[in-house]
Amino acid sequence: MNTATVTARPAARAARRRRALLWAAQIALAVFFALAALPKLAGAHYAVTMFGQIGAEQWLRYLVGAAELAGAAGLLIPRLAGVAAAGLAADMAGASIINAAVLHSAAIAMTVPLCAAFTLIAIGRRAQIRNMAAAIMRRWPWARLV
């Protein structure tokens, strides 16, 4: 057994462990966000009240609920997991700002760590994000102009 083989095994083990951790986090967060999106889409009283306090129309509640549900589904699809995590990180960044500046809510204690978790997942899935961007550029070269 040569030195390259001996050092490759721990690296391969670490990569497998990292992938397993990413998938475990993605599955747990997908379930959490699917369950969080449903009351927004169903018009639960607290969601209607919260979006009313923000000063937004109810269309925003539907948009956020749909985005969170789509993000939860995207976390479970390997090709979309990185983009879904980046989108949900942006969603949680916006929620953190709204919770701090408008609602003055303690929910920021949950939205900031969620934003960080989604950012870490997006970083872990950056190869998939790059591959998707490259595929889009190959298919629609005019997209570079946008």
C-alpha positions, 0 to 999 in steps of 0.5 A, spaced: 500 500 500 502 506 498 502 513 501 497 516 496 492 510 498 493 511 505 491 518 505 486 518 500 482 513 504 481 518 510 479 524 505 474 519 502 471 518 508 471 525 510 467 527 503 462 521 505 461 524 512 460 531 509 455 529 504 451 525 509 451 531 514 449 535 508 443 531 506 441 530 513 440 537 514 437 538 508 432 533 509 430 536 516 430 543 514 425 541 508 420 538 513 421 544 517 419 549 511 414 545 508 410 545 515 412 552 516 409 554 509 402 550 509 399 555 514 401 561 510 398 558 504 392 555 508 391 562 511 392 561 518 390 567 523 397 568 525 400 568 518 394 573 516 395 577 522 403 577 521 403 579 514 398 585 516 402 587 521 408 588 516 404 592 512 404 587 506 398 585 502 396 578 503 399 576 496 406 576 499 403 571 504 402 567 498 408 568 495 412 567 501 409 560 503 409 558 495 417 560 495 418 556 502 414 550 499 418 550 493 425 551 497 423 545 501 422 541 495 428 543 492 432 541 498 430 534 496 432 534 489 440 533 488 440 538 482 436 543 485 439 543 492 444 548 492 439 553 489 434 552 493 438 553 499 441 559 496 433 562 495 431 560 502 437 563 505 435 569 502 428 568 504 431 568 511 435 574 511 429 578 509 425 575 514 430 577 519 430 584 517 423 584 517 423 581 524 428 586 527 426 592 524 418 592 523 415 586 527 420 587 533 420 580 534 424 575 538 423 570 532 430 573 529 433 568 534 430 563 529 431 566 522 438 568 523 441 561 525 436 558 519 439 563 514 446 561 516 444 554 516 442 555 508 448 559 507 452 553 509 448 548 505 449 553 499 456 553 500 457 545 500 452 545 494 456 550 490 458 545 485 451 544 483 450 551 483 456 552 478 453 546 474 446 549 473 449 556 471 453 553 466 448 549 463 443 555 463 449 559 459 450 553 454 442 553 453 441 560 453 447 564 451 443 570 451 442 570 459 449 573 460 446 579 457 441 580 463 
